Amino acid sequence: MRSQYDLSVVVPFLNEEESIGPMFDAIIHAVEPLECRFEVIFVDDGSSDRTLQIARQMAANDQRLRVISFRRNYGQTPAMAAGIDHARGRVIVTMDGDLQNDPRDIGSLLDKIDEGYDLVVGWRQNRQDKLISRKIPSMIANRLIGKVTGVPIKDNGCSLKAYRADMIQNVPLYAEMHRFIPAMASIAGPRIAEIKVRHHARSFGNSKYGLSRIYKVLLDLLTVKTLAGFFSRPSLWFTLLSVPFTILGLLLALVTTVDFVVTGSFPIPLAGTGLLFITLSIFLFFNGVLGELVYDTGDTRNEDFASVSLARQSAHDDTSPTKEALQR
């Protein structure tokens, strides 16, 4: 039964054999005082060290721990998505496995969920990372993401977040989309909050991220903007794309016609280029029509979440779902 737990803590790992034991102990010490039914899900993202072996040994000794393993390294977002998909808690908390996120902040995240929010984002105000390679690019990226998506989150890169399961399990996650979850979730109109959380310097191993991820973030940002901005009206997006090609095609057709009337010659290169532009604009327009058909008859997960969110919001004045669960 998916809803037999109040809380699921999902932690992806990649070559963190020194961190995985202390991380599990820290989670248990932080969550046990909350007196809720919880599970911990460790996702091994194709580690080449003893991370998976240690995780399985711990799971054999503690039934609250479940382990998911990948045959190879797929990335943080697929690992996080796998843990979220297998989570059975009403509330899901995600965090990094390098001991930089502090499990003691889980209680504060749940308090905010109790206030009626669907997504609570951690803000590493006193971030313990390198200035040039981590902090400055992150600051620029957060401002850019806020401007483009219209969701002004101060720290999109913080993995410490809390979600209602019926929301996050209906948000599509792929590529490097974990940092864009607030923007992706905004399609369904959830209530989003941001709170300050602790952040520690890395104790073991090396960071898996650097400046090389910038181009991936920019590409994913374009994808998210397209999905969030034109999710319910793809025909508008493709029509806007086709407009410049239509104008260029018509101008070239006009030039070709005038040249033929005045000189009697037929400029085949201009005519062929104009025909290609017009054909491309028609192709884009019908892609928009196809997108409308897919939207009308395809995946309705976000509409389902919107209905659930609306029903829960109307009942929130009487009771808080998470507090009610904790009191049972």
Secondary structure, DSSP 8 states (H G I E B T S, - for coil): -TTSEEEEEEEEESS-TTTHHHHHHHHHHHHGGG---EEEEEEE-S-SSSHHHHHHHHHHH-TTEEEEE-SS---HHHHHHHHHHH--EEEEEE--SSS-B-GGGHHHHHHHHHTT-SEEEEE-TT--S-IIIIIHHHHHHHHHHHHHHS---S-TT---EEEEHHHHTTS---TTGGGGHHHHHGGG---EEEEE--B----SS--S--GGGHHHHHHHHHHHHHHHHHTT-HHHHHHHHHHHHHHHHHHHHHHHHHHHHHHS---HHHHHHHHHHHHHHHHHHHHHHHHHHHHHHS--HHHHHHHHHHHHHHHTTT--HHHHHHH-
